[in-house]
Amino acid sequence: MTELAPDIDHFLQSATFGEDPFADIAERSKKAGLPEIQVSAVFGRWLQLMARILHADVVLEVGTLGGYSAAWLASGIAQGGRVISFEIDPHHADVARENLASISLEDYVDVRVGPALDTIPLLHDDPHVAGRVDLAFIDADKQNNPSYLDLIVPLCRPGAVIVVDNVVRGGSIIDNSRDDVSTVGSRDVLHLLGRHPRLDATAMQTVGTKGHDGFAFAFVN
């Protein structure tokens, strides 16, 4: 049945929300030489709806790439809200800014360049962010997922939601012979989500246009 997954994703998109409003961002990113690893349209729509459900005012994203998921998040935030997105690659950040400007979302997404392990801590002294994050989406280098989570939780308000993408990795997380950094980081962040004193969490495996993977989902107490 997995071979039907891409077609099912396309049907789900068509049936529930129709055309992808940010398809041009994916195409522009591809032409700029960025890897085609952005979230699927149906998952992007889910992120948008999560931002709307939470009435999100402050959203954090780790891993901007070409700005595709940032566009979905920004389109769901409250009036006057903003998305702060962290990207290590200056070229990716430039492409993302151009992409977001092309759809008039540049004022709603603050793309910050540099290693997120260095730039996220700067927010702890920002009164407009510290303790006010409503939604966080972690989708960057998987080996640092536990560190990103540890840095982000103190920035969140009670009732915030944290989403960590790509935690199943085709099932490699249960293969004890797999010790690559991405698999280990995904395993470690799941264990951290389960034992963190401020988080109630679960994770779901998914199959679709991105293959067999999954995401973790945590409520901040």
LUMRO-270637 format. One line per field, with one value per residue: residue number from 0; residue in three letters; chain; x, y, z of N, C-alpha, C in turn. Coordinates in steps of 0.2 Angstrom, whole numbers, plus 5000, padded with zeros to 4 digits. Example, Ala and Ser with C-alpha at 12.3 -4.5 7.8 and 13.67 -1.06 7.14 Angstrom:
BEGIN
n [0 1]
res [ALA SER]
chain [A A]
n.east [5066 5064]
n.north [4972 4989]
n.up [5039 5035]
ca.east [5062 5068]
ca.north [4978 4995]
ca.up [5039 5036]
c.east [5066 5064]
c.north [4984 5000]
c.up [5039 5039]
END
This chain:
BEGIN
n [0 1 2 3 4 5 6 7 8 9 10 11 12 13 14 15 16 17 18 19 20 21 22 23 24 25 26 27 28 29 30 31 32 33 34 35 36 37 38 39 40 41 42 43 44 45 46 47 48 49 50 51 52 53 54 55 56 57 58 59 60 61 62 63 64 65 66 67 68 69 70 71 72 73 74 75 76 77 78 79 80 81 82 83 84 85 86 87 88 89 90 91 92 93 94 95 96 97 98 99 100 101 102 103 104 105 106 107 108 109 110 111 112 113 114 115 116 117 118 119 120 121 122 123 124 125 126 127 128 129 130 131 132 133 134 135 136 137 138 139 140 141 142 143 144 145 146 147 148 149 150 151 152 153 154 155 156 157 158 159 160 161 162 163 164 165 166 167 168 169 170 171 172 173 174 175 176 177 178 179 180 181 182 183 184 185 186 187 188 189 190 191 192 193 194 195 196 197 198 199 200 201 202 203 204 205 206 207 208 209 210 211 212 213 214 215 216 217 218 219 220]
res [MET THR GLU LEU ALA PRO ASP ILE ASP HIS PHE LEU GLN SER ALA THR PHE GLY GLU ASP PRO PHE ALA ASP ILE ALA GLU ARG SER LYS LYS ALA GLY LEU PRO GLU ILE GLN VAL SER ALA VAL PHE GLY ARG TRP LEU GLN LEU MET ALA ARG ILE LEU HIS ALA ASP VAL VAL LEU GLU VAL GLY THR LEU GLY GLY TYR SER ALA ALA TRP LEU ALA SER GLY ILE ALA GLN GLY GLY ARG VAL ILE SER PHE GLU ILE ASP PRO HIS HIS ALA ASP VAL ALA ARG GLU ASN LEU ALA SER ILE SER LEU GLU ASP TYR VAL ASP VAL ARG VAL GLY PRO ALA LEU ASP THR ILE PRO LEU LEU HIS ASP ASP PRO HIS VAL ALA GLY ARG VAL ASP LEU ALA PHE ILE ASP ALA ASP LYS GLN ASN ASN PRO SER TYR LEU ASP LEU ILE VAL PRO LEU CYS ARG PRO GLY ALA VAL ILE VAL VAL ASP ASN VAL VAL ARG GLY GLY SER ILE ILE ASP ASN SER ARG ASP ASP VAL SER THR VAL GLY SER ARG ASP VAL LEU HIS LEU LEU GLY ARG HIS PRO ARG LEU ASP ALA THR ALA MET GLN THR VAL GLY THR LYS GLY HIS ASP GLY PHE ALA PHE ALA PHE VAL ASN]
chain [A A A A A A A A A A A A A A A A A A A A A A A A A A A A A A A A A A A A A A A A A A A A A A A A A A A A A A A A A A A A A A A A A A A A A A A A A A A A A A A A A A A A A A A A A A A A A A A A A A A A A A A A A A A A A A A A A A A A A A A A A A A A A A A A A A A A A A A A A A A A A A A A A A A A A A A A A A A A A A A A A A A A A A A A A A A A A A A A A A A A A A A A A A A A A A A A A A A A A A A A A A A A A A A A A A A A A A A A A A A A A]
n.east [5004 5011 5015 5005 5004 5009 5000 4988 4991 4990 4977 4971 4975 4969 4955 4953 4959 4963 4972 4990 4995 5008 5016 5024 5035 5042 5046 5054 5064 5070 5075 5085 5094 5092 5090 5077 5068 5058 5044 5029 5014 5002 5006 5011 5000 4994 5003 5000 4986 4988 4995 4984 4974 4981 4981 4993 5005 5019 5031 5043 5055 5066 5077 5075 5077 5070 5060 5047 5040 5040 5032 5019 5017 5018 5006 4997 4997 4993 4986 4998 5008 5023 5035 5050 5064 5077 5092 5106 5113 5119 5115 5103 5096 5095 5088 5076 5071 5069 5060 5049 5047 5041 5028 5023 5026 5037 5038 5033 5041 5055 5071 5085 5102 5114 5122 5109 5111 5118 5111 5098 5099 5100 5088 5083 5085 5076 5063 5051 5050 5055 5047 5035 5033 5022 5021 5032 5043 5053 5065 5078 5095 5097 5104 5106 5094 5089 5096 5091 5078 5080 5084 5073 5061 5062 5058 5045 5028 5016 5005 5009 5015 5026 5033 5042 5050 5052 5056 5055 5061 5060 5059 5071 5074 5071 5080 5093 5106 5108 5118 5120 5121 5109 5099 5102 5100 5087 5081 5086 5079 5066 5066 5070 5059 5049 5053 5054 5051 5042 5034 5021 5020 5019 5021 5019 5019 5021 5015 5018 5020 5033 5038 5041 5039 5039 5032 5035 5026 5022 5015 5017 5019]
n.north [4994 5006 5011 5018 5029 5043 5046 5046 5056 5067 5066 5069 5082 5088 5086 5092 5105 5110 5118 5120 5134 5139 5133 5139 5143 5131 5127 5138 5137 5125 5128 5137 5128 5122 5108 5096 5095 5100 5101 5091 5097 5094 5092 5105 5112 5107 5112 5126 5126 5122 5133 5143 5137 5138 5152 5158 5169 5171 5162 5149 5142 5130 5128 5134 5132 5134 5143 5137 5130 5140 5149 5143 5143 5156 5161 5157 5163 5174 5191 5203 5195 5184 5174 5167 5161 5150 5148 5139 5140 5153 5155 5148 5155 5168 5164 5160 5172 5180 5172 5173 5186 5187 5183 5192 5190 5193 5202 5195 5185 5182 5179 5171 5170 5158 5146 5137 5133 5143 5155 5153 5154 5168 5173 5171 5182 5191 5201 5200 5188 5178 5166 5167 5160 5152 5141 5129 5123 5110 5106 5103 5099 5083 5077 5087 5088 5085 5095 5107 5106 5107 5120 5127 5124 5132 5144 5144 5147 5141 5129 5130 5122 5110 5104 5091 5086 5072 5060 5046 5041 5031 5020 5017 5021 5010 5001 4993 4992 5004 5018 5031 5049 5056 5046 5043 5055 5057 5046 5050 5062 5059 5051 5061 5069 5061 5061 5074 5086 5096 5093 5085 5072 5064 5053 5051 5039 5042 5041 5045 5058 5060 5048 5035 5040 5051 5061 5070 5077 5089 5095 5109 5111]
n.up [5000 5002 4990 4985 4993 4989 4979 4987 4996 4987 4984 4996 4999 4988 4991 5003 5004 4992 4979 4982 4990 4991 4982 4972 4980 4983 4970 4966 4975 4972 4959 4963 4968 4980 4991 4989 5001 5009 5019 5016 5006 5013 5026 5028 5028 5040 5049 5047 5052 5065 5070 5069 5077 5090 5091 5088 5092 5093 5085 5083 5072 5068 5055 5041 5027 5011 5015 5014 5024 5033 5027 5027 5041 5044 5038 5046 5058 5072 5070 5068 5073 5073 5064 5069 5062 5060 5051 5045 5034 5023 5010 5008 5017 5010 4999 5005 5010 4998 4993 5002 5001 4989 4990 4999 5012 5019 5030 5041 5044 5052 5047 5053 5053 5055 5066 5075 5088 5093 5090 5095 5110 5111 5112 5124 5132 5126 5129 5121 5117 5126 5136 5129 5118 5107 5098 5091 5079 5075 5063 5057 5057 5063 5073 5082 5088 5102 5109 5103 5108 5122 5122 5118 5125 5138 5133 5130 5132 5145 5138 5126 5110 5104 5089 5082 5068 5057 5064 5063 5052 5041 5049 5055 5068 5076 5073 5080 5074 5068 5069 5065 5065 5063 5065 5079 5085 5083 5090 5103 5105 5106 5118 5126 5125 5131 5145 5149 5161 5159 5148 5139 5129 5112 5098 5080 5067 5049 5032 5016 5003 5007 5010 5022 5038 5052 5065 5081 5094 5106 5121 5131 5148]
ca.east [5000 5015 5016 4999 5005 5010 4993 4984 4993 4988 4970 4969 4976 4964 4949 4952 4961 4964 4979 4995 4996 5015 5020 5030 5041 5046 5049 5059 5069 5073 5079 5090 5099 5091 5088 5070 5067 5053 5038 5023 5009 4997 5009 5012 4993 4993 5006 4996 4980 4990 4996 4978 4971 4984 4981 5000 5008 5026 5032 5050 5056 5073 5078 5071 5078 5068 5055 5041 5036 5039 5026 5013 5017 5016 4999 4992 4998 4988 4988 5004 5012 5029 5039 5057 5066 5084 5095 5113 5116 5117 5112 5096 5092 5094 5083 5070 5069 5067 5053 5044 5045 5038 5021 5022 5026 5043 5037 5030 5046 5062 5075 5091 5107 5119 5120 5104 5113 5121 5106 5092 5100 5100 5081 5081 5085 5072 5056 5046 5050 5056 5041 5029 5032 5016 5022 5039 5044 5060 5066 5084 5100 5093 5109 5105 5087 5089 5099 5086 5072 5081 5084 5066 5056 5061 5055 5038 5022 5012 5000 5012 5015 5032 5033 5049 5049 5057 5058 5054 5066 5059 5060 5078 5075 5071 5086 5099 5112 5109 5120 5121 5120 5102 5095 5103 5097 5080 5080 5087 5074 5060 5067 5069 5052 5046 5055 5055 5046 5037 5031 5017 5021 5018 5024 5015 5022 5017 5018 5015 5025 5040 5040 5039 5043 5034 5034 5033 5021 5022 5012 5021 5015]
ca.north [5000 5012 5014 5023 5035 5049 5048 5047 5063 5072 5066 5072 5089 5091 5085 5096 5112 5111 5120 5123 5141 5140 5128 5142 5143 5125 5127 5143 5134 5120 5131 5140 5123 5119 5101 5096 5091 5103 5097 5091 5102 5092 5094 5112 5114 5105 5117 5132 5125 5122 5140 5146 5134 5141 5159 5159 5176 5170 5155 5147 5137 5128 5125 5138 5130 5140 5146 5134 5129 5146 5152 5140 5145 5163 5162 5155 5167 5180 5198 5206 5189 5183 5168 5168 5155 5149 5144 5140 5142 5160 5155 5146 5161 5173 5161 5160 5179 5181 5168 5175 5193 5186 5182 5197 5188 5195 5206 5191 5180 5185 5173 5173 5166 5155 5139 5138 5132 5149 5160 5152 5157 5175 5175 5171 5189 5195 5200 5199 5181 5173 5164 5169 5156 5148 5135 5128 5118 5109 5102 5104 5093 5079 5076 5092 5089 5086 5102 5112 5105 5110 5127 5130 5123 5138 5150 5143 5148 5135 5128 5130 5116 5109 5099 5089 5082 5066 5056 5039 5039 5024 5014 5016 5022 5004 4997 4995 4993 5010 5023 5037 5054 5058 5041 5043 5061 5056 5042 5054 5068 5055 5049 5067 5072 5057 5062 5081 5088 5101 5091 5079 5071 5058 5053 5047 5038 5044 5038 5050 5059 5060 5041 5032 5044 5053 5068 5071 5082 5090 5100 5112 5113]
ca.up [5000 5003 4984 4984 4998 4986 4976 4993 4999 4983 4985 5003 4997 4983 4994 5009 5003 4985 4977 4986 4989 4991 4977 4969 4984 4982 4963 4966 4979 4968 4954 4967 4970 4987 4991 4989 5008 5013 5021 5011 5007 5018 5033 5029 5030 5047 5053 5047 5056 5072 5072 5070 5083 5095 5090 5089 5091 5092 5082 5081 5067 5067 5049 5036 5020 5006 5017 5012 5030 5036 5024 5030 5048 5044 5035 5051 5065 5074 5067 5072 5075 5068 5064 5069 5058 5061 5046 5046 5027 5021 5003 5009 5020 5005 4995 5009 5011 4992 4992 5006 4999 4982 4992 5003 5019 5022 5036 5046 5045 5053 5046 5057 5050 5060 5070 5079 5095 5095 5090 5100 5116 5112 5113 5132 5135 5123 5132 5117 5115 5131 5139 5125 5111 5106 5093 5089 5074 5074 5057 5055 5058 5068 5078 5087 5090 5109 5111 5101 5112 5128 5122 5116 5130 5142 5129 5128 5137 5146 5133 5119 5107 5100 5084 5080 5062 5054 5070 5062 5047 5038 5054 5057 5075 5080 5071 5084 5071 5065 5074 5061 5069 5062 5069 5086 5087 5083 5096 5109 5106 5108 5125 5130 5125 5136 5152 5151 5166 5157 5142 5138 5122 5109 5091 5075 5061 5044 5026 5011 4998 5010 5012 5029 5043 5057 5069 5088 5096 5113 5125 5136 5154]
c.east [5004 5016 5011 5000 5005 5003 4988 4985 4990 4980 4967 4970 4970 4957 4948 4954 4963 4971 4984 4997 5004 5019 5025 5036 5045 5049 5055 5065 5073 5077 5085 5095 5098 5089 5080 5067 5062 5048 5033 5018 5004 5000 5010 5005 4991 4996 5002 4990 4982 4991 4989 4974 4974 4983 4988 5002 5016 5028 5040 5050 5064 5074 5073 5071 5075 5062 5048 5037 5035 5033 5019 5012 5014 5009 4994 4992 4993 4990 4993 5009 5018 5032 5046 5060 5074 5087 5102 5116 5114 5113 5105 5093 5090 5088 5076 5067 5066 5060 5048 5042 5041 5030 5019 5021 5033 5043 5035 5035 5052 5067 5082 5096 5112 5117 5115 5106 5116 5116 5100 5093 5099 5093 5079 5082 5080 5065 5050 5045 5050 5049 5035 5029 5026 5017 5029 5039 5051 5061 5072 5089 5098 5098 5108 5098 5086 5091 5094 5080 5074 5082 5077 5061 5056 5058 5048 5033 5019 5006 5003 5013 5022 5031 5040 5048 5054 5060 5058 5059 5066 5060 5066 5079 5074 5076 5092 5106 5114 5112 5123 5118 5112 5098 5096 5100 5090 5077 5080 5082 5068 5060 5067 5062 5048 5047 5055 5050 5041 5033 5027 5017 5019 5021 5020 5020 5018 5020 5014 5020 5032 5042 5038 5043 5038 5036 5032 5030 5021 5019 5016 5017 5018]
c.north [5006 5015 5019 5029 5042 5051 5049 5054 5068 5072 5070 5080 5092 5091 5090 5103 5114 5113 5122 5130 5143 5136 5132 5143 5137 5125 5132 5140 5129 5123 5135 5135 5120 5112 5101 5092 5095 5099 5096 5096 5100 5093 5101 5115 5113 5110 5124 5132 5125 5129 5144 5143 5137 5149 5162 5166 5176 5163 5154 5142 5136 5124 5128 5135 5136 5144 5143 5133 5135 5150 5150 5142 5152 5165 5160 5159 5172 5186 5201 5201 5189 5177 5170 5161 5155 5145 5145 5142 5148 5160 5153 5151 5166 5170 5162 5167 5181 5178 5171 5182 5192 5185 5187 5195 5189 5199 5202 5185 5183 5179 5175 5168 5164 5149 5141 5137 5138 5155 5159 5155 5164 5177 5174 5177 5194 5195 5199 5192 5176 5172 5165 5165 5152 5141 5135 5122 5116 5104 5104 5098 5089 5077 5081 5093 5090 5093 5107 5112 5108 5117 5131 5130 5129 5144 5150 5145 5142 5135 5128 5123 5116 5103 5097 5084 5077 5062 5048 5036 5032 5018 5013 5017 5016 4999 4998 4995 5000 5015 5029 5043 5056 5053 5042 5050 5061 5052 5046 5059 5064 5053 5055 5070 5068 5058 5069 5083 5093 5099 5085 5078 5064 5059 5049 5046 5040 5041 5043 5051 5060 5053 5040 5036 5046 5059 5067 5077 5083 5096 5103 5114 5119]
c.up [5000 4996 4982 4988 4994 4983 4982 4996 4994 4983 4991 5002 4993 4986 4999 5008 4996 4983 4983 4985 4989 4987 4974 4973 4983 4975 4963 4970 4975 4962 4957 4969 4977 4987 4992 4995 5012 5014 5015 5012 5012 5025 5034 5031 5037 5051 5053 5052 5063 5074 5073 5076 5090 5096 5091 5087 5089 5090 5081 5076 5067 5060 5044 5029 5015 5008 5016 5019 5034 5033 5026 5037 5048 5042 5041 5058 5066 5070 5072 5075 5071 5069 5064 5067 5058 5055 5046 5039 5024 5014 5004 5012 5015 5001 4998 5009 5004 4991 4996 5004 4992 4984 4998 5011 5023 5029 5042 5048 5046 5053 5049 5055 5055 5063 5075 5087 5097 5095 5094 5107 5117 5113 5120 5135 5131 5126 5128 5115 5121 5135 5135 5119 5112 5102 5091 5084 5073 5068 5054 5055 5064 5074 5084 5090 5098 5112 5109 5106 5119 5128 5121 5122 5135 5139 5128 5134 5139 5141 5126 5116 5103 5095 5082 5074 5061 5060 5069 5057 5044 5042 5057 5065 5079 5078 5075 5081 5068 5070 5070 5066 5069 5066 5076 5089 5088 5089 5102 5110 5108 5115 5129 5131 5131 5143 5154 5156 5164 5151 5143 5131 5119 5102 5087 5069 5055 5037 5020 5005 5000 5012 5019 5034 5048 5061 5076 5089 5104 5116 5130 5142 5158]
END
